[in-house]
Amino acid sequence: MAEITAKLVKELRDRTGAGMMDCKKALGETNGDIEKAIDLLREKGIAKAAKKSGRTAAEGLIFDGVSADHKTAVVLEFNSETDFVAKNDEFKALGAKMVEIALRPEIKTVEDLKAAEIDGITVETTITNLIAKIGENMSLRRFEKVTAEGFVTTYNHLGGKLGVIVEMTGEATDANIAKAKDIAMHVAAMDPKYVDRSVVTTDDLDREREIARKQLEAEGKPAQIIEKILVGKMNKFYEESCLVDQIFVKAENKETVAEYAGDIKVVSFARYKVGEGIEKEEVDFAAEVAAQLNA
């Protein structure tokens, strides 16, 4: 049995783009013969999938899940290159399975989740196999897990384009969960930046105040008047940016989210939107199909 060195694994990875564990396994199965290992990876479709890994996956879905006791919740972003693939049943089933795994106490990071197994195969390899089967790059980009002393719930918007977790104080009664879901829907709609005023950073507040000051100076307002106006503008900033200070979207009497929540309070929230922060590429699919036909 040939020794499978780290250098050999790295060379195979560099030449195929396949994952480290896939390369190590292929070398083991081929007794360290790198050319045979390349052929093996190609046969399995892994090398083919790896070639697609450089393509931008900015579409996809947000998946969410809550434990039975409403103590733990997860939102997870699983990306694809096109919205068409995001509607694929296997893509959606894998996303749901990853949420189920992510809810386990021992899963704390994306790497933990990728290393977990589904029917004896790692999540990372399962994704790679699906890439090879469908022919489009996919990526487990991120997930967030919240474990509460009170309770948590989630809200999924636009068929998986946006997902929210809210963490609340109190007991997970049906009434409280329904109220928390309403607040999660508000988060989806209004995109608050902070839970409340206590978590607004000094830097953020100073930046907003300076922007407002320059606007007022440009309008020719006197210095003594500017300071008075700034107080009102900073209060307005809090009302627009802090979740509990925002006017609740379903309110008929202009009550705030905090007033709507009543006896329970918002502790934290997480809001995931598909593809946020990813620079999308313009893809010429006609040219790509033609290239594949000529390959």
Salt bridges, closest charged atoms under 4 A:
GLU11 OE2 - ARG15 NH1 3.79
ASP14 OD2 - LYS10 NZ 2.89
GLU29 OE2 - LYS44 NZ 3.61
GLU35 OE2 - ARG15 NH2 2.97
GLU59 OE1 - LYS161 NZ 3.95
GLU59 OE2 - LYS280 NZ 3.14
GLU77 OE1 - ARG141 NH1 3.11
GLU77 OE1 - ARG142 NE 2.61
GLU81 OE2 - ARG55 NH2 2.84
ASP83 OD2 - LYS87 NZ 3.53
ASP83 OD1 - LYS161 NZ 2.71
GLU90 OE1 - LYS133 NZ 2.92
GLU100 OE2 - LYS97 NZ 3.13
ASP182 OD1 - LYS250 NZ 3.18
ASP191 OD2 - LYS193 NZ 3.25
ASP191 OD1 - ARG271 NH1 3.37
ASP204 OD1 - ARG207 NH2 2.83
ASP206 OD1 - ARG209 NH1 3.24
GLU210 OE1 - ARG213 NE 3.78
GLU219 OE1 - LYS221 NZ 3.14
GLU227 OE2 - ARG213 NH1 2.56
ASP245 OD2 - ARG197 NE 2.99
GLU276 OE2 - ARG142 NH2 2.83
GLU288 OE2 - ARG55 NH1 3.52
